[in-house]
Amino acid sequence: MRSIWNGAISFGLVSIPIKLVNATESHSISFRQIHVTDGGRVRYRKVCELDGEEVPGAEIGKGYEEADGSIIPITDEDLARLPIATAKTIEIVSFVPADEIDPLQMDAAYYLAANGATAAKPYTLLREALKRSRKVAIAKFALRGRERLGMLRVVGDVIAMHGLLWPDEIREPEGVAPEATVSVRDAELDLADALMATLGEVEMASLHDDYREAVESMIEAKSSGAFEPAEAVVEPAGGKVIDLMAALESSVRAARASRGEPTPDDGEEREAEVTPIRRGARKTASASTPKAVGGKKTTASGARATAAGAPKKSTSRSAASKATASKTTATKAATKTTATKSAGTRAGSAGAGTSKATAAKASAGGSSGAKSAAAGATSKATSKSTSASARKTSAAAAKKAAPRKRSSA
């Protein structure tokens, strides 16, 4: 592999000559800009602003622009003469546990290759020291016009270096976290753990770039003239998550099915089955469900029926009371008539016939009044009229009987 930088590792008093080699490469597909009407390529030409001529790459250098717009030329030789130790040296400053390095600081990765036979011994010494200590080395180095921070660690039998961002280059996550307060239940965490356990074990070598492969296949088909555009098969995206528990359960079952693991059927017991309670459900249930009183359900319609029936019952009782009073009045009238009849019999036979006729009428009137009161219990006026008629008849009979008793004497 071609080296991009030559220098040495400074390890205390030990100096290890090394070559810096890129540890990563990009496989992304790059496109050129073209003129869509005729397919001609569109290029960016570097033109000097003073003479208007295009400048080749060999004649292009670096310069720093001042505030007033003037340019100060800077050459590679100027940068190489800078009085800093890291100009051609990777200077190790400390050794720390690997978990103290924030992954956000990770930048480009490089391999450090021993440069020459004399570098093999100190190179191996540093590699084995890093292995046994289970630590990483923090170093400073200068590359491409700036000083950088790096982390050295062992990868197999070589030493790798990860470029690190400076701590002040990591932005604070202000306003990124959700502002609303959300609580997570234990049942939801259990299902999330189950999903993580199902998806967590994967071979990194099995992962690949599906998009790049699809683009390469399309380019090959177009170049051969056998390209046939087809509609993209896109799985429907999930909508708004309403039931988080159901979504987690479905995710666990889908992950297990994709790996060929057995999944519980609909009839089998599930590991975590939780039915969420929506707000307002309890209030609706309590408002619509009638309360049980004495083993029966009391409803609003029943209460209204009871209230409507109560006055009728009271009216019937009042009518019955009035009928009883009418019967009692008729009985008293009949009793008075009988007494008058007995008095008329003792007075004389002539007056007896008249008294009997009158008593019979009074008795008939009283009986008729009683029957009328029983048949028309709800009519108070009829009962009073019958009773008054019986009293008048009795009084008339007594008045007629009294003079005949005096004449007889």
Salt bridges, closest charged atoms under 4 A:
GLU25 OE2 - HIS27 NE2 3.15
ASP38 OD1 - HIS35 ND1 3.09
ASP76 OD1 - LYS62 NZ 2.70
ASP78 OD1 - ARG81 NH1 3.57
GLU128 OE2 - ARG127 NE 3.17
GLU128 OE2 - LYS131 NZ 3.82
GLU147 OE1 - LYS140 NZ 3.96
GLU169 OE2 - ARG146 NH2 3.32
GLU188 OE2 - ARG185 NH2 3.29
ASP210 OD1 - HIS208 NE2 2.75
GLU216 OE2 - ARG212 NH1 3.02
GLU249 OE1 - ARG270 NH1 3.67
GLU271 OE2 - ARG256 NH2 3.25
GLU273 OE1 - ARG270 NH1 3.07
